[in-house]
Amino acid sequence: MLLFKESEYKERLQKTKKRMEEAGIDVLMATHPANMNYLTGYDGWSFYVHQCVLVSLDQEEPVWIGRGMDGNAAKVTTYLSPENIKSYADEYVHSPVGKHPVDYFVDVIKEKGWADKTFGLEMDQFYFTHRTYQIMEEKLPGASFKDVNMLVAKVRSVKSAQEIAFMKKAGKIAEKVMQVGIDELEVGKRECDVAAEISRAQIKGTEEFGGDYPAIVPLMPAGDGIDAPHLTWSDRRYEEDEAVILELSGCYNRYHAPMARTVYLGEPSQAYKDIAKAVVEGLNETLEFVKPGVTCEAVEEKWRNALAASKLVDASRLGYAFGLNYPPDWGEQVASMRPGDKTVLKENMTFHLIPIIWKDDAGFELSTAIRITEDGCEKFYDFPEKLFVK
């Protein structure tokens, strides 16, 4: 069930080890499930328990460590040799007798002869806990620890040809998903019923290929919550003369293509239409500026300048890197289009540009997911860029 050739995983591993050497790291402990997937192919809904991938400079293959029953998934989804798949017994899971999975991690580390090495830890990831660090520090007194939170993410930021192909499929799913969401929106219909149809479309995919569960559930702020972009849904019914923002994504083999659009139920004011027009024109003017060699902060500055004549203000970052991911986020955290981010754009980096505008309680969002090309950028989907009115 490997999604990529073994040679691609090995190339990723060599790039990661190069960064480890530069950072003075002997052993990397990757706990973010996207990094575990990227380095080994591992895929499973098991990130609610402790798991990791260990990458050592003195061993060719990584070592996967996880719950016993999930070891079977590692055998199916990774390229690793059986001896590099280590599984702990269920008595370590939420144990009332004081056993902790990281105790098992330490046992494997000692068995490998790595107890006195310099470890790189993903200290600011959702899946790395304070208790994990305490146990590592306590039981590996000869080891030293460094924070390498973005090490693997920086390797992941430039996508391979097959990764781009997966994201283009996610884009095709996104087109269908957004159309379903817009079609389902009606005055009097419950938010939860619209969300259900969106989720169905995300998983069903297209006739040619199925979809995956996205890292973020449908975000659907509406009415009084229009200026709260991370609201989901309730059993409230949509009302006349209110805006609805849909931020959704297609997902294929854990690779995403997020998209945001705004729908108005009723007849919007001319001022609201003007906001939408300014955002669409400003975003496309900004995209003409995007190319390899420019920085993230320069793209954001271009966007601000493009929006200046309208006197609108985007209070958030313009965009962020995205791609392979798991809940709770499809963003890669490694780069943002905002002042101060001097990340230089390279071919096959991927970004979600999502202007978020509020003015006089009128909220509007419209986004595009792009790949940096040899001399510019291209969108992952073809979907109308406008304010939808129903």
C-alpha positions, 0 to 999 in steps of 0.5 A: 500500500505504499503511495510513493516509491521507496526511493522517494521516501529515501530521498526525503530521509536523506534531506532530513538527515542533512538538516539534522547534521546541520543542526547538530542532531544525532537522533530526530524524534518526529511526533507530528503524524504528517512528519511520520507519514512523510518519512515512512508512509505511516497512515492511521487514525492513531494520533490520540495515543503516543507514537513517533518515528526515530531517525538516527544518523547512524541507522539507514531506516527510521524506527516507527514506535506506536501502539501494538494494534497500530503496528499492523498498520505500520506493516501495511503502510510503511516501507520499513523492515519488520525490525524497525517497527516497534509496538508497545503493549496495550497496558501502556495505553491510558494505564492506571498502573503508571506505565507510559508509552514514552517509557517504551520509547526510552527502552527502544532508544537504549536498546539501539545504543542512543541513550547518550545522543543529542535528540531533536524534539518537535517541542511545539507540535500538537502531539508532543506533550510536556510529560513526554519531555519530562520522561525523556529528560528523567530516563535519559540523563546522558542525552541532550535535547534540542528543539527542531520543531520545523526541521521536517516541515522545511523538507516537506515544504517543496513538493515532489511531482507525485505530491503535486499530482495528489494535490491536484486531485484534491483540487478536483474534489474541492471544486465538487465540495464547494459546489455542493456547499453552495447548492445546499445553502438555503434560507430555512435549511439547518446548518447541520444539514448543509454540513452533512452534505459537504462532508459526504462530498468530501469523502465521496470524491469524484467518479475517478477517485475517492476523497479522504477526511480533511484535517479541518472540518467544514468551517461555516460562519454565518449571520452574527458569527460572520466575523468568527471565521473558525465557527463550524455549524449548529442546528440553527436555520439560515435566515434571509439577508445573511452572509455565509462563509464556507472554508472547505477542502478536498483531500486525497491521500492526506494531501489538501486543496483548501478553498473559501467562498462567501455566499449571500442569502438575499440581496447584498448591498452595493457596499458588500459587492464592492468589498467582494470586487476589491478582494477578487481584483486585489488577490489576482493582482497579487498572484501575478506578482508571485514567483520563485525568488520573492519572499513571503513578506513581499507577497503580503506587501503586494497584497496590502498595496493592491487593497489600498485604494479600497481602504479595506484592511486584512487584519490576518496573514494573507496565506500559509504553506499547506499540503500533507496533514492530519487534524487539527490543521492542514497548514504546515506552519513553516511559512506565512505570507505576513510582514517579517516572514522572509521565506523565499518562494521556491518552485513546488512550494504550495500556499493557501492565500485566504484574504479575510475582510470585515467591515461594518459587520460585513464579512467576506472571504475568498481564497485560492490554493496555489503551487509556485511554478518555474516562473509564477504560480498556478491554482489547484482548482478552477472555481468562480471567484466572486460573491455568490448570491442566492 
